[in-house]
Structures are given as C-alpha cells and as structure tokens.
C-alpha cells in the first residue's frame, strides 16, 4: 500500500479505514506483534489507536471476510493483550500467540521490544 493510497483512503471511521487496518494486520509476520498505535501511525491517523482497536475487535467476531486477519498479533503499546476479552475465550489470544512462538506471561508479550513489528519501518 503506497503512502498516497494510505492518506487518500484511510479516514478513521470509514469502512475503508477498517479494511486498511485489516490489510496491515495481515502483513504482520508470524511470531511478531505490533500495536494499535503503530498501525494508526502507519495509516496516517496517529490519534486513532482506538479506531484500530475497534477494527481488530470486529475482525475477531466477524465471519469469513475477516478470518484471515491475525488480530491476535495486535496488542497495546506495552505489549499487553488488551483485546483478549474480544476473542471467543479469554485465553484464545495468548494461545494463538504461544502457538506462533511468542511467549506470553500474565497476558503480556515477553520480550515485547524484540517481537515488535513496526509497519512504518518494515514496509
């Protein structure tokens, strides 16, 4: 996704913004995590972390159109699994991360800085 495409279409609150959030989330590599804020900054909407969170929430409860969105790889700025309660069970988010090799302790990513994937620098 080019910078021009991001700024032209990613307006917080729009359906396109949610699609763009999901597109970025699909790019998070296996075994890595990012934050709501990092996705918001990448999309040129730095004050819209909460909107990214809502888009991730919808990805966990919607049907087949969002099944490929790895919402479990998006955590808060401290590496805390703040979205865990929006998954089918309170432990599903950590279970998915652990299955990908990410250590989680007390609902927080261990070695968060080493696991952090920043779309602004990686893409």
PAMIKE-343724 format. One record per residue: x, y, z of N, C-alpha, C in turn; residue number from 1; residue in three letters. Coordinates in nm, 3 decimals, m for minus. Layout:
N
nX; nY; nZ; caX; caY; caZ; cX; cY; cZ; num; residuo
X; Y; Z; X; Y; Z; X; Y; Z; NUM; Ala
...
! end
This chain:
123
nX; nY; nZ; caX; caY; caZ; cX; cY; cZ; num; residuo
0.085; m0.117; 0.000; 0.000; 0.000; 0.000; 0.090; 0.123; 0.000; 1; Unk
0.074; 0.210; m0.093; 0.159; 0.328; m0.104; 0.115; 0.436; m0.005; 2; Unk
0.206; 0.527; 0.026; 0.175; 0.638; 0.116; 0.058; 0.719; 0.061; 3; Unk
0.056; 0.744; m0.070; m0.054; 0.821; m0.130; m0.187; 0.750; m0.112; 4; Unk
m0.188; 0.619; m0.133; m0.312; 0.542; m0.117; m0.358; 0.545; 0.027; 5; Unk
m0.263; 0.538; 0.122; m0.299; 0.538; 0.263; m0.364; 0.669; 0.303; 6; Unk
m0.306; 0.781; 0.267; m0.360; 0.908; 0.311; m0.488; 0.943; 0.237; 7; Unk
m0.505; 0.891; 0.116; m0.624; 0.924; 0.038; m0.746; 0.845; 0.084; 8; Unk
m0.727; 0.725; 0.137; m0.841; 0.639; 0.165; m0.859; 0.606; 0.313; 9; Unk
m0.760; 0.623; 0.394; m0.768; 0.578; 0.533; m0.820; 0.686; 0.625; 10; Unk
m0.947; 0.709; 0.619; m1.009; 0.808; 0.707; m1.074; 0.736; 0.823; 11; Unk
m1.027; 0.762; 0.947; m1.085; 0.695; 1.062; m1.237; 0.704; 1.063; 12; Unk
m1.298; 0.594; 1.094; m1.444; 0.587; 1.096; m1.504; 0.539; 0.966; 13; Unk
m1.425; 0.532; 0.861; m1.478; 0.485; 0.733; m1.456; 0.336; 0.718; 14; Unk
m1.535; 0.275; 0.636; m1.518; 0.133; 0.606; m1.384; 0.106; 0.543; 15; Unk
m1.335; 0.201; 0.464; m1.204; 0.185; 0.402; m1.094; 0.183; 0.507; 16; Unk
m1.106; 0.264; 0.611; m1.006; 0.264; 0.718; m0.998; 0.126; 0.781; 17; Unk
m1.112; 0.068; 0.809; m1.113; m0.066; 0.869; m1.049; m0.168; 0.775; 18; Unk
m1.078; m0.160; 0.648; m1.016; m0.251; 0.550; m0.865; m0.230; 0.546; 19; Unk
m0.821; m0.105; 0.554; m0.678; m0.076; 0.554; m0.611; m0.130; 0.680; 20; Unk
m0.678; m0.117; 0.794; m0.626; m0.173; 0.920; m0.608; m0.324; 0.905; 21; Unk
m0.709; m0.389; 0.851; m0.703; m0.534; 0.833; m0.592; m0.573; 0.735; 22; Unk
m0.573; m0.492; 0.631; m0.467; m0.520; 0.533; m0.329; m0.512; 0.599; 23; Unk
m0.308; m0.413; 0.684; m0.180; m0.402; 0.756; m0.163; m0.520; 0.852; 24; Unk
m0.268; m0.554; 0.924; m0.259; m0.666; 1.019; m0.222; m0.796; 0.948; 25; Unk
m0.272; m0.814; 0.827; m0.239; m0.936; 0.751; m0.090; m0.944; 0.715; 26; Unk
m0.019; m0.832; 0.723; 0.123; m0.827; 0.689; 0.215; m0.854; 0.808; 27; Unk
0.158; m0.859; 0.928; 0.240; m0.884; 1.047; 0.296; m1.026; 1.038; 28; Unk
0.428; m1.038; 1.042; 0.489; m1.171; 1.027; 0.455; m1.263; 1.145; 29; Unk
0.454; m1.389; 1.116; 0.436; m1.493; 1.217; 0.539; m1.474; 1.327; 30; Unk
0.498; m1.482; 1.451; 0.591; m1.469; 1.563; 0.625; m1.327; 1.601; 31; Unk
0.557; m1.231; 1.539; 0.581; m1.089; 1.570; 0.448; m1.026; 1.613; 32; Unk
0.457; m0.912; 1.678; 0.338; m0.838; 1.720; 0.358; m0.691; 1.688; 33; Unk
0.247; m0.620; 1.678; 0.252; m0.475; 1.663; 0.148; m0.415; 1.757; 34; Unk
0.140; m0.284; 1.758; 0.045; m0.217; 1.846; m0.062; m0.145; 1.765; 35; Unk
m0.170; m0.113; 1.833; m0.278; m0.038; 1.770; m0.224; 0.096; 1.720; 36; Unk
m0.142; 0.160; 1.802; m0.086; 0.289; 1.766; 0.007; 0.283; 1.647; 37; Unk
0.086; 0.176; 1.636; 0.178; 0.163; 1.523; 0.100; 0.151; 1.392; 38; Unk
m0.010; 0.078; 1.395; m0.093; 0.067; 1.274; m0.156; 0.202; 1.242; 39; Unk
m0.206; 0.270; 1.345; m0.268; 0.402; 1.323; m0.167; 0.500; 1.263; 40; Unk
m0.045; 0.504; 1.318; 0.058; 0.593; 1.264; 0.090; 0.559; 1.119; 41; Unk
0.102; 0.430; 1.090; 0.132; 0.388; 0.954; 0.025; 0.436; 0.856; 42; Unk
m0.098; 0.436; 0.900; m0.209; 0.476; 0.814; m0.230; 0.627; 0.813; 43; Unk
m0.142; 0.701; 0.880; m0.152; 0.847; 0.880; m0.261; 0.900; 0.971; 44; Unk
m0.298; 0.821; 1.071; m0.404; 0.859; 1.164; m0.356; 0.835; 1.306; 45; Unk
m0.249; 0.902; 1.345; m0.179; 0.872; 1.470; m0.266; 0.881; 1.595; 46; Unk
m0.373; 0.955; 1.590; m0.460; 0.968; 1.708; m0.578; 0.870; 1.704; 47; Unk
m0.567; 0.769; 1.621; m0.680; 0.677; 1.602; m0.651; 0.535; 1.648; 48; Unk
m0.569; 0.519; 1.750; m0.539; 0.386; 1.803; m0.666; 0.312; 1.843; 49; Unk
m0.757; 0.384; 1.903; m0.882; 0.321; 1.948; m0.965; 0.270; 1.830; 50; Unk
m0.963; 0.344; 1.719; m1.035; 0.300; 1.599; m0.971; 0.173; 1.544; 51; Unk
m0.838; 0.163; 1.552; m0.769; 0.041; 1.510; m0.814; m0.074; 1.601; 52; Unk
m0.826; m0.046; 1.730; m0.874; m0.148; 1.823; m1.014; m0.197; 1.788; 53; Unk
m1.101; m0.106; 1.752; m1.237; m0.146; 1.713; m1.235; m0.231; 1.586; 54; Unk
m1.146; m0.195; 1.493; m1.134; m0.274; 1.369; m1.084; m0.415; 1.402; 55; Unk
m0.990; m0.426; 1.496; m0.941; m0.558; 1.537; m1.052; m0.636; 1.608; 56; Unk
m1.131; m0.566; 1.688; m1.243; m0.630; 1.757; m1.339; m0.691; 1.656; 57; Unk
m1.374; m0.616; 1.553; m1.466; m0.667; 1.452; m1.404; m0.785; 1.377; 58; Unk
m1.272; m0.785; 1.364; m1.205; m0.897; 1.296; m1.217; m1.026; 1.376; 59; Unk
m1.230; m1.015; 1.508; m1.240; m1.136; 1.591; m1.381; m1.193; 1.595; 60; Unk
m1.481; m1.110; 1.563; m1.619; m1.158; 1.576; m1.691; m1.174; 1.443; 61; Unk
m1.632; m1.124; 1.336; m1.699; m1.131; 1.206; m1.677; m1.265; 1.138; 62; Unk
m1.737; m1.280; 1.025; m1.735; m1.405; 0.950; m1.612; m1.423; 0.864; 63; Unk
m1.629; m1.495; 0.754; m1.518; m1.535; 0.668; m1.438; m1.420; 0.607; 64; Unk
m1.501; m1.303; 0.591; m1.430; m1.192; 0.528; m1.313; m1.141; 0.615; 65; Unk
m1.316; m1.167; 0.744; m1.207; m1.124; 0.832; m1.133; m1.242; 0.895; 66; Unk
m1.163; m1.362; 0.851; m1.099; m1.480; 0.910; m0.948; m1.479; 0.894; 67; Unk
m0.897; m1.414; 0.791; m0.753; m1.413; 0.766; m0.681; m1.298; 0.837; 68; Unk
m0.752; m1.221; 0.918; m0.690; m1.110; 0.991; m0.634; m1.163; 1.123; 69; Unk
m0.501; m1.159; 1.140; m0.442; m1.210; 1.264; m0.452; m1.108; 1.377; 70; Unk
m0.573; m1.084; 1.423; m0.597; m0.982; 1.526; m0.521; m1.013; 1.655; 71; Unk
m0.487; m1.138; 1.678; m0.414; m1.175; 1.799; m0.273; m1.116; 1.801; 72; Unk
m0.222; m1.071; 1.688; m0.088; m1.014; 1.680; m0.085; m0.864; 1.707; 73; Unk
m0.199; m0.806; 1.740; m0.206; m0.662; 1.767; m0.237; m0.644; 1.916; 74; Unk
m0.144; m0.576; 1.984; m0.152; m0.558; 2.129; m0.140; m0.409; 2.162; 75; Unk
m0.146; m0.375; 2.289; m0.132; m0.233; 2.320; 0.015; m0.193; 2.323; 76; Unk
0.043; m0.068; 2.348; 0.179; m0.014; 2.337; 0.278; m0.072; 2.437; 77; Unk
0.228; m0.141; 2.537; 0.314; m0.205; 2.637; 0.327; m0.355; 2.614; 78; Unk
0.261; m0.405; 2.511; 0.265; m0.548; 2.484; 0.159; m0.627; 2.559; 79; Unk
0.066; m0.558; 2.620; m0.042; m0.624; 2.694; m0.152; m0.666; 2.598; 80; Unk
m0.205; m0.785; 2.619; m0.311; m0.839; 2.533; m0.445; m0.776; 2.571; 81; Unk
m0.456; m0.648; 2.547; m0.575; m0.573; 2.589; m0.701; m0.614; 2.512; 82; Unk
m0.687; m0.677; 2.397; m0.803; m0.720; 2.320; m0.847; m0.862; 2.350; 83; Unk
m0.786; m0.926; 2.448; m0.811; m1.068; 2.473; m0.957; m1.102; 2.504; 84; Unk
m1.028; m1.009; 2.564; m1.167; m1.037; 2.601; m1.262; m1.035; 2.483; 85; Unk
m1.213; m0.993; 2.366; m1.296; m0.990; 2.246; m1.283; m1.117; 2.163; 86; Unk
m1.201; m1.209; 2.209; m1.184; m1.336; 2.141; m1.286; m1.436; 2.196; 87; Unk
m1.304; m1.549; 2.128; m1.404; m1.646; 2.173; m1.388; m1.689; 2.319; 88; Unk
m1.263; m1.697; 2.366; m1.236; m1.725; 2.507; m1.131; m1.625; 2.555; 89; Unk
m1.122; m1.597; 2.684; m1.024; m1.502; 2.733; m0.878; m1.544; 2.712; 90; Unk
m0.856; m1.672; 2.684; m0.718; m1.720; 2.664; m0.684; m1.745; 2.517; 91; Unk
m0.779; m1.729; 2.428; m0.756; m1.759; 2.286; m0.645; m1.674; 2.225; 92; Unk
m0.638; m1.547; 2.261; m0.536; m1.460; 2.205; m0.397; m1.507; 2.244; 93; Unk
m0.378; m1.533; 2.373; m0.246; m1.579; 2.417; m0.214; m1.717; 2.361; 94; Unk
m0.313; m1.804; 2.351; m0.290; m1.938; 2.295; m0.243; m1.929; 2.150; 95; Unk
m0.301; m1.839; 2.073; m0.260; m1.823; 1.933; m0.118; m1.769; 1.923; 96; Unk
m0.086; m1.673; 2.009; 0.050; m1.619; 2.008; 0.152; m1.725; 2.050; 97; Unk
0.121; m1.799; 2.153; 0.211; m1.903; 2.201; 0.233; m2.008; 2.093; 98; Unk
0.128; m2.041; 2.020; 0.139; m2.139; 1.910; 0.232; m2.089; 1.800; 99; Unk
0.250; m1.957; 1.791; 0.339; m1.898; 1.691; 0.479; m1.871; 1.747; 100; Unk
0.502; m1.913; 1.871; 0.635; m1.896; 1.929; 0.655; m1.770; 2.010; 101; Unk
0.548; m1.696; 2.034; 0.556; m1.574; 2.114; 0.528; m1.611; 2.259; 102; Unk
0.620; m1.577; 2.348; 0.598; m1.604; 2.489; 0.506; m1.499; 2.549; 103; Unk
0.410; m1.546; 2.629; 0.316; m1.457; 2.696; 0.314; m1.494; 2.843; 104; Unk
0.325; m1.393; 2.927; 0.320; m1.416; 3.072; 0.228; m1.310; 3.133; 105; Unk
0.131; m1.355; 3.208; 0.034; m1.264; 3.271; m0.028; m1.169; 3.168; 106; Unk
m0.069; m1.226; 3.055; m0.137; m1.152; 2.948; m0.052; m1.037; 2.891; 107; Unk
0.080; m1.057; 2.887; 0.171; m0.959; 2.828; 0.279; m1.032; 2.748; 108; Unk
0.313; m0.977; 2.634; 0.416; m1.036; 2.548; 0.551; m1.022; 2.616; 109; Unk
0.620; m1.135; 2.634; 0.755; m1.135; 2.689; 0.849; m1.090; 2.577; 110; Unk
0.946; m1.010; 2.610; 1.040; m0.957; 2.510; 0.966; m0.877; 2.402; 111; Unk
0.876; m0.793; 2.447; 0.793; m0.716; 2.354; 0.877; m0.636; 2.254; 112; Unk
0.981; m0.569; 2.303; 1.063; m0.487; 2.212; 1.126; m0.569; 2.102; 113; Unk
1.170; m0.690; 2.134; 1.233; m0.777; 2.034; 1.130; m0.834; 1.936; 114; Unk
1.007; m0.850; 1.980; 0.900; m0.906; 1.896; 0.823; m0.801; 1.818; 115; Unk
0.844; m0.674; 1.854; 0.766; m0.565; 1.796; 0.796; m0.547; 1.647; 116; Unk
0.690; m0.537; 1.569; 0.697; m0.514; 1.424; 0.632; m0.378; 1.397; 117; Unk
0.710; m0.284; 1.345; 0.659; m0.151; 1.318; 0.637; m0.137; 1.167; 118; Unk
0.511; m0.128; 1.125; 0.485; m0.118; 0.980; 0.548; 0.005; 0.917; 119; Unk
0.568; 0.112; 0.992; 0.626; 0.233; 0.936; 0.772; 0.215; 0.895; 120; Unk
0.842; 0.123; 0.960; 0.981; 0.098; 0.925; 1.000; m0.032; 0.848; 121; Unk
0.906; m0.125; 0.861; 0.919; m0.256; 0.799; 0.860; m0.262; 0.659; 122; Unk
0.767; m0.172; 0.630; 0.702; m0.174; 0.497; 0.753; m0.061; 0.410; 123; Unk
! end
